[in-house]
């Protein structure tokens, strides 16, 4: 992992029914499969479908003692862009943190140009995870796709660890379809990163 911090902390924002809690759990399993210590837990405002949900994941090479919510994440994953202007999703994000938003629009088109001044612009990405999920799963469930994008963006976990966790959670065809969505999002983010590096 980058830098000397003992743990990598992720905060995932979305809505009930989008697999926000499952996404954090999958990240923790992927980290555990890589021999790391890991934890994942949600914070519900309400459990009804469509209500805002926040989930947290930490992983690292040493035992994790804290059980507090992630206040200063190394990475943010935003599964539902309609939340962007309702609450300050970026509160506490570290200056060198990563942001991955499920959207077909750029940060400028989303009205988030100022984030490029507060954070490292090359670490602010969007990915069409819902579109990729519809294409591969036939359903608008973006969580697995975004985890593939996260792996490409941060390199904090390997894609094969993420896809192994997906297969373990969703055996059979459902798992393979989610794996395909994760792989497609990984490739999408890699292409974006290559374009940024070449700019």
C-alpha positions in Angstrom: 0.0 0.0 0.0 1.0 3.5 -0.7 2.8 5.5 2.1 3.4 4.4 5.6 -0.1 4.4 7.0 -0.9 1.0 8.6 -4.4 0.8 7.3 -6.2 1.7 4.1 -9.7 3.1 4.8 -12.6 3.2 2.4 -16.0 4.9 2.7 -18.8 3.8 0.4 -21.9 6.0 -0.2 -25.0 4.8 -1.9 -28.7 4.0 -1.4 -30.4 1.0 0.1 -30.8 -1.8 -2.5 -27.5 -0.9 -4.3 -25.3 -3.4 -2.5 -23.4 -0.8 -0.5 -23.0 -3.0 2.5 -22.1 -6.0 0.3 -19.4 -3.9 -1.5 -17.6 -3.2 1.8 -17.8 -6.8 2.8 -16.4 -7.9 -0.5 -13.5 -5.5 -0.1 -12.7 -6.9 3.3 -12.8 -10.5 2.0 -10.5 -9.6 -0.9 -8.1 -8.0 1.6 -8.3 -11.0 3.9 -7.6 -13.3 1.0 -4.4 -11.3 0.4 -3.3 -12.0 3.9 -4.4 -8.7 5.4 -6.3 -7.8 8.5 -9.7 -6.4 7.5 -13.1 -5.2 8.8 -16.3 -4.0 7.2 -19.4 -2.5 8.7 -22.4 -0.3 7.7 -24.0 2.8 9.1 -27.7 3.0 8.3 -29.8 6.1 8.3 -32.7 3.9 7.4 -32.7 0.4 5.9 -35.5 1.0 3.4 -34.7 0.7 -0.3 -33.6 4.1 -1.7 -32.5 5.6 1.7 -28.9 6.8 1.9 -26.5 4.2 3.2 -22.8 4.5 4.2 -20.6 1.5 4.6 -16.9 1.3 5.7 -14.0 -1.0 5.1 -10.5 -1.0 6.6 -7.6 -3.3 5.7 -3.9 -3.4 6.5 -1.0 -5.5 7.5 -1.4 -5.2 11.3 -4.4 -6.0 13.5 -7.1 -3.3 13.4 -8.2 -2.2 16.9 -10.6 0.6 16.1 -14.3 0.1 15.5 -15.1 3.7 14.7 -16.7 4.8 11.4 -14.2 5.9 8.8 -13.9 9.7 9.3 -10.8 10.3 7.1 -10.9 7.9 4.2 -8.1 7.1 1.8 -10.8 6.4 -0.8 -14.4 7.2 -1.5 -16.7 5.1 -3.7 -19.9 6.8 -4.6 -22.5 4.4 -5.9 -25.3 6.9 -6.4 -24.4 10.3 -7.8 -27.7 11.8 -6.8 -26.2 12.0 -3.3 -23.4 14.3 -4.4 -25.0 17.6 -3.6 -27.2 16.4 -0.7 -24.5 15.9 1.9 -20.7 16.6 2.0 -19.6 13.2 0.9 -16.0 14.4 0.7 -15.8 15.4 4.3 -12.6 14.1 5.8 -11.1 12.8 2.6 -7.4 12.8 2.8 -5.6 15.3 0.5 -4.0 12.4 -1.5 -7.3 10.4 -1.4 -9.0 8.6 -4.3 -12.6 9.3 -5.4 -14.5 6.9 -7.7 -18.1 8.0 -8.7 -20.6 5.9 -10.5 -21.4 8.2 -13.4 -21.1 8.6 -17.1 -20.4 12.3 -16.5 -17.1 14.1 -15.8 -16.4 15.8 -12.5 -17.0 19.2 -14.2 -20.4 18.0 -15.6 -21.3 16.8 -12.1 -20.6 20.3 -10.7 -17.5 19.1 -8.8 -14.8 21.2 -10.5 -13.6 22.6 -7.1 -12.5 19.1 -6.0 -9.6 19.4 -8.4 -8.3 22.2 -6.3 -8.7 20.4 -3.0 -7.5 17.0 -4.0 -5.2 15.4 -6.6 -7.2 15.7 -9.9 -5.6 12.5 -11.3 -7.2 10.6 -8.5 -10.7 11.8 -9.1 -12.5 9.5 -11.5 -15.9 8.5 -12.7 -16.9 5.1 -14.2 -20.2 4.0 -15.8 -20.7 1.2 -13.3 -24.5 1.1 -13.6 -24.3 0.8 -17.4 -21.7 -1.9 -17.1 -23.8 -3.8 -14.6 -26.9 -3.6 -16.9 -24.7 -4.9 -19.7 -23.2 -7.8 -17.8 -25.9 -8.6 -15.2 -29.0 -7.3 -16.8 -29.6 -5.3 -13.6 -28.5 -1.8 -12.4 -26.4 -3.1 -9.4 -23.1 -1.2 -9.6 -21.3 -2.5 -6.6 -19.1 -5.2 -8.0 -18.3 -3.1 -11.1 -17.1 -0.3 -8.9 -14.9 -2.6 -6.9 -13.1 -3.5 -10.1 -12.7 0.2 -10.8 -11.4 0.7 -7.3 -8.7 -2.0 -7.8 -7.5 -0.4 -11.0 -7.5 3.1 -9.5 -5.8 2.5 -6.1 -3.9 -0.7 -6.6 -4.6 -1.2 -2.9 -6.0 -4.7 -3.8 -5.6 -7.0 -6.8 -8.4 -7.5 -9.2 -8.1 -11.3 -8.8 -8.7 -10.9 -5.1 -11.8 -8.8 -5.7 -13.2 -11.3 -8.2 -12.4 -14.3 -5.9 -14.4 -12.5 -3.2 -17.3 -11.9 -5.7 -17.3 -15.6 -6.7 -17.3 -16.7 -3.1 -20.3 -14.5 -2.3 -22.2 -15.1 -5.5 -21.6 -18.6 -6.8 -22.6 -19.7 -10.3 -23.8 -17.4 -13.1 -24.6 -14.4 -10.9 -21.0 -14.4 -9.7 -19.5 -14.7 -13.1 -21.7 -11.9 -14.4 -20.6 -9.7 -11.5 -17.0 -10.7 -12.2 -17.4 -9.6 -15.8 -18.8 -6.3 -14.7 -15.8 -5.8 -12.3 -13.4 -6.7 -15.1 -15.0 -4.3 -17.5 -14.9 -1.4 -15.0 -11.3 -2.3 -14.2 -10.4 -1.9 -17.9 -12.4 1.3 -18.1 -10.5 2.9 -15.2 -7.2 1.7 -16.5 -7.9 3.4 -19.9 -8.8 6.6 -18.1 -5.7 6.5 -16.0 -3.6 5.9 -19.2 -5.2 8.9 -20.8 -4.5 11.1 -17.8 -0.9 10.0 -17.7 -0.5 10.7 -21.4 -2.1 14.1 -21.2 
